[in-house]
Amino acid sequence: MQAIPAQQPILDAVLDGRTISVDAVPGGGKSTILKMIDVLLQNSNFIALMFSTALAEELKGEFKYGTVSTLHAHGLKACSNFLRL
């Protein structure tokens, strides 16, 4: 999968170790760029956080290396670990 010019700055930011946020219209390539990041960071520990449970479930099946979660589930897990719930 080859990045288009609009996607390259996102991939460069990821390679620089920066935290990114991807916001685009439906069909704007959000899932595609996340799949590229999954391959790019295959030797790293990273998480992709989604607002939508449906999108998180869809990407879980397509990610090979990273972790996919919803913001809510990730926050609940972090609080549970902190509070030992």
C-alpha positions in Angstrom: 0.0 0.0 0.0 1.5 3.3 -1.1 0.8 6.6 0.8 -0.6 9.5 -1.1 1.0 12.9 -0.6 -1.7 14.0 1.9 -0.9 10.9 4.1 2.9 11.2 4.1 3.1 13.9 6.8 1.0 11.6 9.1 3.4 8.7 8.5 6.4 11.0 9.0 4.9 12.2 12.4 4.4 8.6 13.5 8.0 7.7 12.6 9.2 10.7 14.6 7.4 9.3 17.6 4.7 11.9 17.8 1.1 11.2 18.9 -1.3 11.8 16.1 -5.1 12.3 15.7 -6.7 11.4 12.4 -9.9 13.2 11.6 -11.5 13.1 8.2 -14.8 12.8 6.3 -16.3 9.4 5.7 -14.3 7.7 3.0 -11.4 10.1 3.7 -8.8 7.3 4.3 -8.7 7.1 8.1 -8.8 3.3 8.2 -6.3 3.1 5.4 -3.8 5.3 7.1 -4.2 3.3 10.4 -3.5 0.1 8.5 -0.4 1.7 7.1 0.7 2.7 10.6 0.0 -0.8 11.9 2.6 -2.2 9.4 5.0 0.8 9.9 5.1 0.2 13.7 5.1 -3.6 13.6 8.0 -3.7 16.0 6.5 -1.2 18.5 3.8 -1.3 21.1 1.1 1.1 20.0 -2.6 1.6 20.4 -5.2 3.0 18.0 -8.2 4.5 19.9 -11.6 4.9 18.2 -14.8 6.6 19.2 -16.9 3.9 17.5 -17.2 0.4 18.7 -18.1 -0.8 15.2 -14.9 0.7 13.7 -12.8 -0.6 16.5 -14.2 -4.1 16.0 -13.6 -3.9 12.2 -10.0 -2.7 12.6 -9.2 -5.4 15.2 -9.7 -8.0 12.5 -7.4 -6.1 10.1 -4.6 -5.0 12.5 -1.7 -7.5 12.7 0.6 -5.7 15.2 -1.0 -2.9 17.1 -3.9 -2.8 19.6 -7.3 -1.3 18.7 -9.7 -0.1 21.4 -12.4 2.4 21.9 -11.6 5.5 24.0 -14.2 4.3 26.6 -12.8 0.8 26.9 -9.2 2.0 27.1 -10.1 4.6 29.8 -12.1 2.0 31.8 -9.1 -0.4 31.7 -6.7 2.3 32.8 -9.0 3.4 35.7 -9.6 -0.2 36.7 -5.8 -0.9 36.7 -5.2 2.2 38.7 -7.9 1.5 41.2 -7.4 -2.3 41.1 -11.1 -2.8 40.3 
